[in-house]
Amino acid sequence: MKYKLSCKRIAVAAAFAFAAYLPLTLTPAMAVGPAVVLIVDTEAVFSQSKVGQSIRSQFEDQAKKLRAEGKKTDDALQADAKKLTEERALLSQEDLKKKVEALQKREAEFRQSMQQKSQALQLGLQRANAKVEAALRPIFAQVLKEKGGTVLFDQSVVLAGGADLDISAEVLKRLNEQMATVEVKPVSLEELQAEAAQ
């Protein structure tokens, strides 16, 4: 009974001590004041910026060339397949088999090559975009500080309102002043891994 009573006294004393300590710990945090939220439309900044438009234009040009190259090789393979069908009666079984296997091998190599080139172009695009993102981070921090903001949200996570808190125009202006273009250069996965390892 005495043990239970002393436990209760200790618990009550601890609660009072904690209650007395609580205002001291909360005061500094409360003194900071409410968070000042600002908003940026990152997607709009990127698409409207000089560098974003340059990246998109370079990517589209290279993708178009890659499609043209693929079509040319694909047309040549189809022409060879048609020719082989026409010569079928003139060839021995062994020669026909060799020519079919050679054509299949060329087609497989072509598909693999196109896949690798397409992947390299996508990775090149990602690397160019990453350079823009790296340039944007200090701009975000700078504008946030100048406007007295404490938190920056992307427009994509804002459900309603916030037009008066939008700093996108200022961010866009500074990004355009800082960079006009970034080269979109196809890069293999191995090259990226080698860069990351350095």
Stockholm file with secondary structure:
# STOCKHOLM 1.0

chainA/1-198         MKYKLSCKRIAVAAAFAFAAYLPLTLTPAMAVGPAVVLIVDTEAVFSQSKVGQSIRSQFEDQAKKLRAEGKKTDDALQADAKKLTEERALLSQEDLKKKVEALQKREAEFRQSMQQKSQALQLGLQRANAKVEAALRPIFAQVLKEKGGTVLFDQSVVLAGGADLDISAEVLKRLNEQMATVEVKPVSLEELQAEAAQ
#=GR chainA/1-198 SS CHHHHHHHHHHHHHHHHHHHHHHHHHHHHHHTCSCCEEEECHHHHHHHSHHHHHHHHHHHHHHHHHHHHHHHHHHHHHHHHHHHHHHGGGSCHHHHHHHHHHHHHHHHHHHHHHHHHHHHHHHHHHHHHHHHHHHHHHHHHHHHHHTTCSEEEEGGGCCSCCGGGBCHHHHHHHHHHHCSCCCCCCCCHHHHHHHHHC
#=GC SS_cons         CHHHHHHHHHHHHHHHHHHHHHHHHHHHHHHTCSCCEEEECHHHHHHHSHHHHHHHHHHHHHHHHHHHHHHHHHHHHHHHHHHHHHHGGGSCHHHHHHHHHHHHHHHHHHHHHHHHHHHHHHHHHHHHHHHHHHHHHHHHHHHHHHTTCSEEEEGGGCCSCCGGGBCHHHHHHHHHHHCSCCCCCCCCHHHHHHHHHC
//
